[in-house]
Amino acid sequence: MNTTTSSLGSARPMPGTYLVVLTWLFTLFNSVRVLAYLPTLLAIFSSGDSSQHSLLTWVTWVGANATMAAWLYEHNGRRLNRAIAVSGCNALMCLATSILIAAYRV
């Protein structure tokens, strides 16, 4: 395996296959995470009770995912890619959950 030495002297893999695999793993796990919100949405909707869910936590996750998508977009030359898309989708799912929690609290 080709390695390179950073300014701190530690060896790390050269870009190439490693970055391709890392990108696909990021995309895979974050895509699955988008689907993982569905049971929470269904549980809140079915029970009509959002008291066990922290609205502050979900709104924080909206902000974290949305700003990650924006940060990636800016650092990618304002071009979309898979990482930006899945971060945006995660923000939207957190937003949907936040809206549902808030709706059952009103």
C-alpha positions as CSV (number, residue, x, y, z in Angstrom):
1,M,0.0,0.0,0.0
2,N,1.3,3.4,-0.9
3,T,1.5,5.8,2.1
4,T,2.5,9.3,2.6
5,T,3.9,11.1,5.7
6,S,2.1,14.1,7.0
7,S,3.8,17.1,8.7
8,L,3.3,15.3,12.0
9,G,5.2,12.3,10.7
10,S,2.4,9.7,10.7
11,A,1.8,7.5,7.7
12,R,-1.6,7.6,6.1
13,P,-3.0,6.0,3.0
14,M,-2.6,7.8,-0.3
15,P,-5.8,9.1,-1.9
16,G,-7.4,6.9,-4.5
17,T,-9.1,3.6,-3.6
18,Y,-9.3,4.7,0.1
19,L,-11.2,7.9,-0.7
20,V,-13.5,6.1,-3.1
21,V,-14.3,3.5,-0.5
22,L,-14.7,6.1,2.2
23,T,-17.1,8.2,0.0
24,W,-19.3,5.2,-0.7
25,L,-19.4,4.1,2.9
26,F,-20.3,7.7,4.0
27,T,-23.1,7.6,1.3
28,L,-24.3,4.2,2.3
29,F,-24.5,4.8,6.1
30,N,-26.0,8.2,5.7
31,S,-28.6,6.9,3.2
32,V,-29.6,4.2,5.6
33,R,-29.8,6.9,8.3
34,V,-32.4,8.7,6.2
35,L,-34.6,5.6,6.3
36,A,-33.9,5.1,10.0
37,Y,-35.9,8.2,10.8
38,L,-39.1,6.5,9.5
39,P,-39.8,4.4,12.6
40,T,-39.6,7.5,14.8
41,L,-42.0,9.4,12.5
42,L,-44.4,6.4,12.4
43,A,-44.3,6.0,16.2
44,I,-45.1,9.6,16.9
45,F,-47.8,9.7,14.2
46,S,-49.4,6.4,15.4
47,S,-49.4,7.2,19.1
48,G,-50.2,10.9,18.7
49,D,-47.7,11.4,21.6
50,S,-44.4,13.3,21.1
51,S,-43.6,13.7,24.8
52,Q,-40.8,11.2,24.7
53,H,-38.9,13.1,22.0
54,S,-36.9,16.2,22.6
55,L,-37.8,19.0,20.1
56,L,-34.5,20.8,21.0
57,T,-32.5,17.7,20.0
58,W,-34.3,17.3,16.7
59,V,-34.0,21.0,15.8
60,T,-30.3,20.8,16.7
61,W,-29.9,17.9,14.3
62,V,-31.7,19.9,11.6
63,G,-29.1,22.6,12.0
64,A,-26.2,20.2,12.2
65,N,-27.2,18.3,9.0
66,A,-28.2,21.5,7.1
67,T,-24.9,23.3,8.0
68,M,-22.9,20.2,7.1
69,A,-24.6,20.1,3.7
70,A,-23.9,23.8,3.2
71,W,-20.3,23.4,4.4
72,L,-19.7,20.5,2.0
73,Y,-21.3,22.5,-0.9
74,E,-19.0,25.5,-0.3
75,H,-15.9,23.3,0.0
76,N,-16.8,21.4,-3.1
77,G,-16.7,24.5,-5.3
78,R,-20.5,25.0,-5.0
79,R,-21.2,21.7,-6.8
80,L,-23.5,19.0,-5.6
81,N,-22.3,15.5,-4.8
82,R,-23.6,12.4,-2.9
83,A,-22.4,13.7,0.5
84,I,-24.2,16.9,0.1
85,A,-27.4,15.2,-1.1
86,V,-27.5,12.7,1.9
87,S,-26.7,15.5,4.4
88,G,-29.6,17.5,2.9
89,C,-31.9,14.5,3.1
90,N,-31.0,13.9,6.7
91,A,-31.7,17.6,7.5
92,L,-35.1,17.2,5.8
93,M,-36.0,14.1,7.8
94,C,-35.0,15.8,11.0
95,L,-37.1,18.8,10.0
96,A,-40.1,16.5,9.4
97,T,-39.6,14.9,12.8
98,S,-39.3,18.3,14.4
99,I,-42.5,19.5,12.7
100,L,-44.4,16.3,13.8
101,I,-43.2,16.7,17.4
102,A,-44.2,20.3,17.5
103,A,-47.6,19.6,15.9
104,Y,-48.5,17.1,18.6
105,R,-47.4,19.6,21.3
106,V,-49.7,22.3,20.2
